[in-house]
Amino acid sequence: MRLPRFFGKKRGHRRTGSQAWGSFGEAIFYAALVAAGVCFAGLLFSGAVGIGSDATAPAWSRWWLWAFTLLIPGALLAFGLAGVARTVRAWGKSEERRAAAEGISNLLESMGQSPGADRGHPGVPTCEDLVNSPGTILRYRLPIESPESWTLVGMGLFAVLWNAVLVVLAVGAGIDLLSGRIEWVLFAVLMPFAAVGIGGIVLFVRRLVLTTAVGTTQMEICDHPLFPGRSYDVLLAQSGSGVFRSIALTLEVEEMASFRQGTDTRTERVIVWRETVKEWTNLEITPGVRFETHVTVTIPAGAMHSFASAHNAVRWRIVVRGQPERWPGFVRVFPLIVYPATLTRSTVAGGLTLVDKVRR
């Protein structure tokens, strides 16, 4: 009988090691997170009991103290317990059985989609999420896909959480210092924590100033979805202040493919077609008055329609690239949905639906 191996090599979906040992090691890892959360909670609780029971302190300060104290152990316990539950649920089940369970959940998710998204044209994505916001001048306001917003949110959350932990440790160190005790280990830990916290605040404020100074970009369109061979009126509104060296509006087609390379899953994105609609240079925007202009966007006749599948996608989009004079450049992406030219659309009960009708 061969002894189980602790280490194995992964080849695609196959593993040469023991699945039982792998699940056992994963369970030990999550159990260690749970134990660390319990120990950390016990240490923080024992150090904060005297503060939380102080009757002279305001009620709000005691509640905030308990919230900050239980932040890190709560996260450790949440991750650890969720991982242990997932490992126990998958223990002894084959990859086929787990894949079948995931397939059932995907089937239930697909049943909740609108009938117009799959009937007769399963590869064409629906545009329900792109027409639910009315515009101020034109019919629809397009949503924006900007990584700058997510970067700002991520920096803000990191700065808040990190400095909340820093405040908890600093309160404990300050109380020990007032009582005549000096915990050198705690002060040694506080120094790098404070440096990281101050750095997080500086980066967040810098990103916030950049976003505020550049301003927001708004895009409205007269109709949606789009069809090949037709022209559409588009409104570009750019706020901010100062001089912009250039603002370019382009219509692009992006092709995306997801594939497996060895044991990694990669996603490649290529701009297969691009057309500059209009470009403005040396544009000065005054605070409180945004720059607004109307342009015409034409979808070429015979162009490929929007397409989405599990591993491939063809995406149409309007891209605004700006270069301010004193700030870094920005890129704002507005997705579009282009339907095949053989499909017609009609309005039923006030909503936009597709009619399964082919022009002959």
MODANOR-V34264 format. One record per residue. N is the residue number from 1. PHI is phi in whole degrees, 0 to 359 (999 if undefined). BURIAL is 1 if it has 9 or more other C-alpha atoms within 8 Angstrom, else 0. D_CENTER is the distance of its C-alpha to the mean C-alpha in Angstrom with 2 decimals. Layout:
n->N phi->PHI burial->BURIAL d_center->D_CENTER
n->N phi->PHI burial->BURIAL d_center->D_CENTER
This chain:
n->1 phi->999 burial->0 d_center->48.85
n->2 phi->281 burial->0 d_center->45.98
n->3 phi->284 burial->0 d_center->44.24
n->4 phi->293 burial->0 d_center->40.45
n->5 phi->264 burial->0 d_center->38.55
n->6 phi->284 burial->0 d_center->35.97
n->7 phi->243 burial->0 d_center->34.24
n->8 phi->217 burial->1 d_center->33.49
n->9 phi->242 burial->0 d_center->32.01
n->10 phi->263 burial->1 d_center->29.28
n->11 phi->234 burial->1 d_center->30.15
n->12 phi->69 burial->0 d_center->27.61
n->13 phi->267 burial->0 d_center->27.47
n->14 phi->259 burial->0 d_center->30.71
n->15 phi->232 burial->1 d_center->31.39
n->16 phi->273 burial->0 d_center->34.82
n->17 phi->273 burial->1 d_center->34.48
n->18 phi->273 burial->1 d_center->35.11
n->19 phi->291 burial->0 d_center->32.41
n->20 phi->295 burial->0 d_center->34.15
n->21 phi->294 burial->1 d_center->34.11
n->22 phi->297 burial->1 d_center->30.44
n->23 phi->294 burial->1 d_center->29.62
n->24 phi->295 burial->0 d_center->32.07
n->25 phi->295 burial->0 d_center->30.48
n->26 phi->294 burial->1 d_center->27.01
n->27 phi->296 burial->1 d_center->28.63
n->28 phi->296 burial->0 d_center->30.36
n->29 phi->298 burial->0 d_center->27.20
n->30 phi->292 burial->1 d_center->25.53
n->31 phi->295 burial->1 d_center->28.94
n->32 phi->295 burial->1 d_center->29.11
n->33 phi->297 burial->1 d_center->25.86
n->34 phi->297 burial->1 d_center->27.51
n->35 phi->296 burial->0 d_center->30.72
n->36 phi->296 burial->1 d_center->29.08
n->37 phi->296 burial->1 d_center->27.42
n->38 phi->294 burial->1 d_center->30.84
n->39 phi->295 burial->0 d_center->32.69
n->40 phi->296 burial->1 d_center->30.36
n->41 phi->296 burial->1 d_center->30.58
n->42 phi->295 burial->0 d_center->34.33
n->43 phi->295 burial->0 d_center->34.70
n->44 phi->294 burial->1 d_center->32.67
n->45 phi->294 burial->1 d_center->34.45
n->46 phi->293 burial->0 d_center->37.82
n->47 phi->277 burial->0 d_center->37.12
n->48 phi->254 burial->1 d_center->35.82
n->49 phi->295 burial->0 d_center->38.42
n->50 phi->296 burial->0 d_center->40.90
n->51 phi->286 burial->0 d_center->38.53
n->52 phi->292 burial->1 d_center->37.19
n->53 phi->266 burial->0 d_center->40.80
n->54 phi->288 burial->0 d_center->42.03
n->55 phi->286 burial->0 d_center->43.52
n->56 phi->283 burial->0 d_center->43.82
n->57 phi->285 burial->0 d_center->40.09
n->58 phi->298 burial->0 d_center->38.29
n->59 phi->295 burial->0 d_center->36.52
n->60 phi->295 burial->0 d_center->33.12
n->61 phi->291 burial->0 d_center->33.34
n->62 phi->293 burial->1 d_center->34.11
n->63 phi->295 burial->0 d_center->31.18
n->64 phi->294 burial->0 d_center->28.75
n->65 phi->296 burial->1 d_center->30.46
n->66 phi->294 burial->1 d_center->29.96
n->67 phi->296 burial->0 d_center->26.26
n->68 phi->293 burial->1 d_center->25.72
n->69 phi->294 burial->1 d_center->28.06
n->70 phi->269 burial->1 d_center->26.37
n->71 phi->292 burial->1 d_center->22.77
n->72 phi->291 burial->1 d_center->22.90
n->73 phi->298 burial->1 d_center->25.28
n->74 phi->296 burial->1 d_center->23.35
n->75 phi->294 burial->1 d_center->20.19
n->76 phi->298 burial->1 d_center->22.53
n->77 phi->294 burial->1 d_center->24.27
n->78 phi->295 burial->0 d_center->21.22
n->79 phi->297 burial->1 d_center->19.89
n->80 phi->295 burial->1 d_center->23.49
n->81 phi->294 burial->1 d_center->24.61
n->82 phi->296 burial->0 d_center->21.69
n->83 phi->293 burial->1 d_center->22.40
n->84 phi->297 burial->1 d_center->26.13
n->85 phi->297 burial->0 d_center->25.83
n->86 phi->293 burial->0 d_center->23.87
n->87 phi->293 burial->1 d_center->26.45
n->88 phi->294 burial->0 d_center->29.34
n->89 phi->292 burial->0 d_center->28.16
n->90 phi->267 burial->0 d_center->27.90
n->91 phi->291 burial->0 d_center->31.13
n->92 phi->79 burial->0 d_center->33.82
n->93 phi->261 burial->0 d_center->31.85
n->94 phi->284 burial->0 d_center->31.83
n->95 phi->295 burial->0 d_center->28.91
n->96 phi->294 burial->0 d_center->30.28
n->97 phi->291 burial->0 d_center->30.25
n->98 phi->293 burial->1 d_center->26.65
n->99 phi->295 burial->0 d_center->25.66
n->100 phi->294 burial->0 d_center->27.75
n->101 phi->296 burial->0 d_center->26.03
n->102 phi->294 burial->0 d_center->22.58
n->103 phi->296 burial->0 d_center->24.27
n->104 phi->294 burial->0 d_center->25.54
n->105 phi->294 burial->0 d_center->22.17
n->106 phi->294 burial->0 d_center->20.87
n->107 phi->295 burial->0 d_center->24.12
n->108 phi->294 burial->0 d_center->23.68
n->109 phi->293 burial->0 d_center->20.24
n->110 phi->291 burial->0 d_center->21.87
n->111 phi->291 burial->0 d_center->24.77
n->112 phi->277 burial->0 d_center->22.69
n->113 phi->282 burial->0 d_center->21.83
n->114 phi->288 burial->0 d_center->24.07
n->115 phi->298 burial->0 d_center->27.30
n->116 phi->289 burial->0 d_center->27.02
n->117 phi->275 burial->1 d_center->23.99
n->118 phi->234 burial->1 d_center->25.99
n->119 phi->280 burial->0 d_center->29.65
n->120 phi->84 burial->0 d_center->31.38
n->121 phi->211 burial->0 d_center->28.33
n->122 phi->292 burial->0 d_center->25.89
n->123 phi->273 burial->0 d_center->24.14
n->124 phi->268 burial->1 d_center->23.32
n->125 phi->290 burial->1 d_center->19.98
n->126 phi->281 burial->0 d_center->20.44
n->127 phi->247 burial->1 d_center->19.81
n->128 phi->297 burial->0 d_center->19.75
n->129 phi->283 burial->0 d_center->16.30
n->130 phi->258 burial->1 d_center->17.60
n->131 phi->239 burial->1 d_center->20.92
n->132 phi->267 burial->0 d_center->20.23
n->133 phi->235 burial->0 d_center->20.25
n->134 phi->287 burial->1 d_center->23.74
n->135 phi->271 burial->1 d_center->24.48
n->136 phi->276 burial->0 d_center->26.98
n->137 phi->242 burial->0 d_center->29.24
n->138 phi->266 burial->1 d_center->28.23
n->139 phi->287 burial->1 d_center->27.29
n->140 phi->236 burial->1 d_center->23.48
n->141 phi->252 burial->1 d_center->20.71
n->142 phi->282 burial->1 d_center->17.99
n->143 phi->287 burial->0 d_center->14.28
n->144 phi->250 burial->0 d_center->12.59
n->145 phi->245 burial->0 d_center->9.87
n->146 phi->238 burial->1 d_center->9.89
n->147 phi->293 burial->0 d_center->8.11
n->148 phi->295 burial->0 d_center->10.59
n->149 phi->294 burial->0 d_center->9.20
n->150 phi->293 burial->0 d_center->6.07
n->151 phi->296 burial->0 d_center->8.93
n->152 phi->296 burial->1 d_center->11.21
n->153 phi->295 burial->0 d_center->9.52
n->154 phi->296 burial->0 d_center->9.22
n->155 phi->296 burial->1 d_center->12.79
n->156 phi->295 burial->1 d_center->14.01
n->157 phi->296 burial->0 d_center->13.16
n->158 phi->298 burial->1 d_center->14.70
n->159 phi->297 burial->1 d_center->17.67
n->160 phi->292 burial->0 d_center->18.35
n->161 phi->293 burial->0 d_center->18.32
n->162 phi->295 burial->1 d_center->20.24
n->163 phi->287 burial->1 d_center->22.77
n->164 phi->295 burial->1 d_center->23.26
n->165 phi->297 burial->1 d_center->24.45
n->166 phi->298 burial->1 d_center->26.48
n->167 phi->296 burial->0 d_center->28.16
n->168 phi->298 burial->1 d_center->29.21
n->169 phi->293 burial->1 d_center->30.77
n->170 phi->292 burial->1 d_center->32.36
n->171 phi->297 burial->0 d_center->33.95
n->172 phi->297 burial->1 d_center->35.52
n->173 phi->293 burial->1 d_center->36.79
n->174 phi->294 burial->0 d_center->38.20
n->175 phi->294 burial->0 d_center->40.06
n->176 phi->296 burial->1 d_center->41.56
n->177 phi->292 burial->1 d_center->42.62
n->178 phi->291 burial->0 d_center->44.31
n->179 phi->278 burial->0 d_center->46.15
n->180 phi->97 burial->0 d_center->47.58
n->181 phi->254 burial->0 d_center->45.50
n->182 phi->237 burial->0 d_center->43.38
n->183 phi->266 burial->0 d_center->40.84
n->184 phi->294 burial->0 d_center->40.49
n->185 phi->294 burial->0 d_center->37.90
n->186 phi->294 burial->1 d_center->35.66
n->187 phi->292 burial->1 d_center->36.18
n->188 phi->293 burial->0 d_center->35.44
n->189 phi->285 burial->0 d_center->32.08
n->190 phi->293 burial->1 d_center->31.35
n->191 phi->298 burial->0 d_center->31.89
n->192 phi->293 burial->0 d_center->28.95
n->193 phi->298 burial->1 d_center->26.73
n->194 phi->294 burial->1 d_center->27.80
n->195 phi->296 burial->0 d_center->27.22
n->196 phi->293 burial->0 d_center->23.60
n->197 phi->296 burial->1 d_center->23.08
n->198 phi->294 burial->0 d_center->24.78
n->199 phi->298 burial->0 d_center->22.84
n->200 phi->296 burial->1 d_center->19.47
n->201 phi->294 burial->1 d_center->20.94
n->202 phi->297 burial->0 d_center->22.29
n->203 phi->295 burial->1 d_center->19.09
n->204 phi->295 burial->1 d_center->17.26
n->205 phi->295 burial->0 d_center->20.31
n->206 phi->297 burial->0 d_center->20.57
n->207 phi->295 burial->1 d_center->17.05
n->208 phi->295 burial->1 d_center->17.80
n->209 phi->295 burial->0 d_center->21.17
n->210 phi->298 burial->1 d_center->19.92
n->211 phi->295 burial->1 d_center->17.53
n->212 phi->290 burial->1 d_center->20.40
n->213 phi->291 burial->0 d_center->23.05
n->214 phi->291 burial->1 d_center->21.51
n->215 phi->93 burial->1 d_center->20.78
n->216 phi->265 burial->1 d_center->18.68
n->217 phi->242 burial->1 d_center->19.08
n->218 phi->238 burial->1 d_center->19.91
n->219 phi->231 burial->1 d_center->20.88
n->220 phi->236 burial->1 d_center->23.18
n->221 phi->224 burial->1 d_center->24.99
n->222 phi->282 burial->1 d_center->28.22
n->223 phi->205 burial->0 d_center->27.41
n->224 phi->195 burial->1 d_center->24.82
n->225 phi->283 burial->1 d_center->24.74
n->226 phi->257 burial->1 d_center->26.53
n->227 phi->231 burial->1 d_center->29.47
n->228 phi->299 burial->1 d_center->31.01
n->229 phi->84 burial->1 d_center->33.99
n->230 phi->242 burial->1 d_center->33.08
n->231 phi->247 burial->0 d_center->32.26
n->232 phi->223 burial->1 d_center->29.97
n->233 phi->275 burial->1 d_center->29.99
n->234 phi->232 burial->1 d_center->26.85
n->235 phi->251 burial->1 d_center->26.51
n->236 phi->252 burial->1 d_center->24.75
n->237 phi->233 burial->1 d_center->24.51
n->238 phi->239 burial->1 d_center->23.66
n->239 phi->258 burial->1 d_center->24.14
n->240 phi->130 burial->1 d_center->24.79
n->241 phi->205 burial->1 d_center->27.99
n->242 phi->101 burial->1 d_center->30.00
n->243 phi->255 burial->1 d_center->30.74
n->244 phi->256 burial->1 d_center->28.39
n->245 phi->296 burial->1 d_center->29.95
n->246 phi->201 burial->1 d_center->28.32
n->247 phi->225 burial->1 d_center->25.90
n->248 phi->243 burial->1 d_center->25.59
n->249 phi->246 burial->1 d_center->24.39
n->250 phi->234 burial->1 d_center->24.11
n->251 phi->252 burial->1 d_center->23.74
n->252 phi->230 burial->1 d_center->22.17
n->253 phi->237 burial->1 d_center->21.89
n->254 phi->249 burial->1 d_center->19.39
n->255 phi->253 burial->1 d_center->20.26
n->256 phi->235 burial->1 d_center->17.90
n->257 phi->223 burial->1 d_center->19.41
n->258 phi->250 burial->1 d_center->18.32
n->259 phi->213 burial->0 d_center->21.26
n->260 phi->257 burial->0 d_center->22.55
n->261 phi->240 burial->0 d_center->24.34
n->262 phi->70 burial->0 d_center->26.33
n->263 phi->256 burial->1 d_center->24.17
n->264 phi->252 burial->0 d_center->20.87
n->265 phi->255 burial->0 d_center->18.59
n->266 phi->247 burial->0 d_center->17.87
n->267 phi->232 burial->0 d_center->16.23
n->268 phi->253 burial->0 d_center->18.26
n->269 phi->234 burial->0 d_center->17.64
n->270 phi->225 burial->0 d_center->20.78
n->271 phi->276 burial->1 d_center->21.74
n->272 phi->271 burial->0 d_center->24.89
n->273 phi->205 burial->0 d_center->26.07
n->274 phi->211 burial->1 d_center->25.73
n->275 phi->223 burial->0 d_center->27.95
n->276 phi->281 burial->1 d_center->28.21
n->277 phi->284 burial->1 d_center->28.86
n->278 phi->197 burial->0 d_center->29.90
n->279 phi->221 burial->1 d_center->29.71
n->280 phi->244 burial->0 d_center->30.84
n->281 phi->235 burial->0 d_center->32.24
n->282 phi->50 burial->0 d_center->33.35
n->283 phi->261 burial->1 d_center->31.79
n->284 phi->253 burial->0 d_center->32.39
n->285 phi->245 burial->1 d_center->30.39
n->286 phi->271 burial->1 d_center->31.95
n->287 phi->298 burial->1 d_center->30.08
n->288 phi->87 burial->0 d_center->29.84
n->289 phi->235 burial->0 d_center->30.62
n->290 phi->274 burial->1 d_center->27.86
n->291 phi->276 burial->1 d_center->28.68
n->292 phi->235 burial->0 d_center->28.91
n->293 phi->206 burial->0 d_center->30.17
n->294 phi->255 burial->0 d_center->30.61
n->295 phi->229 burial->1 d_center->30.32
n->296 phi->248 burial->1 d_center->31.04
n->297 phi->252 burial->1 d_center->28.75
n->298 phi->244 burial->0 d_center->30.67
n->299 phi->275 burial->1 d_center->29.37
n->300 phi->300 burial->0 d_center->31.93
n->301 phi->293 burial->0 d_center->34.26
n->302 phi->79 burial->0 d_center->33.80
n->303 phi->286 burial->0 d_center->30.19
n->304 phi->291 burial->0 d_center->27.90
n->305 phi->281 burial->1 d_center->25.92
n->306 phi->295 burial->1 d_center->22.24
n->307 phi->215 burial->1 d_center->21.80
n->308 phi->211 burial->1 d_center->19.30
n->309 phi->220 burial->0 d_center->20.23
n->310 phi->292 burial->0 d_center->19.12
n->311 phi->235 burial->0 d_center->19.54
n->312 phi->223 burial->1 d_center->20.10
n->313 phi->202 burial->1 d_center->18.89
n->314 phi->238 burial->1 d_center->20.42
n->315 phi->239 burial->1 d_center->18.33
n->316 phi->266 burial->1 d_center->20.02
n->317 phi->199 burial->1 d_center->18.52
n->318 phi->255 burial->1 d_center->19.89
n->319 phi->241 burial->1 d_center->18.96
n->320 phi->247 burial->1 d_center->20.18
n->321 phi->245 burial->1 d_center->20.99
n->322 phi->236 burial->1 d_center->22.62
n->323 phi->230 burial->1 d_center->24.64
n->324 phi->293 burial->1 d_center->25.84
n->325 phi->284 burial->0 d_center->29.07
n->326 phi->245 burial->0 d_center->28.14
n->327 phi->231 burial->0 d_center->24.38
n->328 phi->295 burial->0 d_center->22.08
n->329 phi->290 burial->0 d_center->21.15
n->330 phi->224 burial->0 d_center->17.99
n->331 phi->227 burial->1 d_center->16.52
n->332 phi->240 burial->1 d_center->15.21
n->333 phi->246 burial->1 d_center->14.51
n->334 phi->237 burial->1 d_center->15.68
n->335 phi->288 burial->1 d_center->15.74
n->336 phi->229 burial->1 d_center->19.15
n->337 phi->239 burial->1 d_center->20.87
n->338 phi->248 burial->1 d_center->24.33
n->339 phi->267 burial->1 d_center->26.70
n->340 phi->298 burial->1 d_center->29.72
n->341 phi->290 burial->0 d_center->32.88
n->342 phi->279 burial->0 d_center->34.84
n->343 phi->262 burial->1 d_center->32.93
n->344 phi->245 burial->1 d_center->33.93
n->345 phi->234 burial->0 d_center->32.20
n->346 phi->213 burial->0 d_center->33.82
n->347 phi->259 burial->0 d_center->33.08
n->348 phi->236 burial->0 d_center->33.81
n->349 phi->56 burial->0 d_center->33.83
n->350 phi->80 burial->0 d_center->31.86
n->351 phi->242 burial->0 d_center->28.88
n->352 phi->272 burial->0 d_center->28.14
n->353 phi->228 burial->1 d_center->29.05
n->354 phi->259 burial->1 d_center->30.27
n->355 phi->259 burial->0 d_center->33.91
n->356 phi->283 burial->0 d_center->34.83
n->357 phi->220 burial->0 d_center->37.40
n->358 phi->249 burial->0 d_center->38.23
n->359 phi->289 burial->0 d_center->40.33
n->360 phi->256 burial->0 d_center->43.45
